[in-house]
């Protein structure tokens, strides 16, 4: 297991549309260490 791995998949045919928002949310998480609320539904439990 690696603590510094981030994966953003599952956009299907909407990758060009949703990719920038996903990238922004992941960049915020990576840089601050705080998970943005928008990512909560996609978190492993």
SVG drawing of the C-alpha trace seen along z (x, -y; Angstrom):
<svg xmlns="http://www.w3.org/2000/svg" viewBox="-22 -23 26 25">
<polyline fill="none" stroke="black" stroke-width="0.4" points="0.0,0.0 1.2,-3.5 0.0,-6.6 1.0,-9.0 -1.1,-7.5 -4.2,-9.3 -6.4,-7.8 -9.1,-9.6 -11.1,-7.3 -14.6,-6.6 -15.5,-9.6 -16.5,-7.5 -17.4,-9.7 -17.4,-12.8 -13.7,-12.8 -13.1,-16.1 -16.0,-17.7 -15.5,-16.4 -11.7,-15.9 -10.9,-19.6 -13.2,-19.6 -11.8,-16.3 -8.2,-17.5 -9.0,-20.7 -10.5,-18.7 -7.6,-16.2 -5.0,-19.0 -6.6,-20.7 -6.5,-17.4 -2.9,-16.7 -1.7,-20.2 -3.6,-20.8 -4.1,-17.3 -7.8,-18.1 -10.3,-16.2 -12.8,-18.5 -16.4,-17.8 -17.1,-17.2 -15.0,-14.0 -16.8,-12.5 -19.2,-10.3 -16.3,-8.6 -14.3,-7.8 -13.5,-4.2 -15.2,-3.2"/>
</svg>
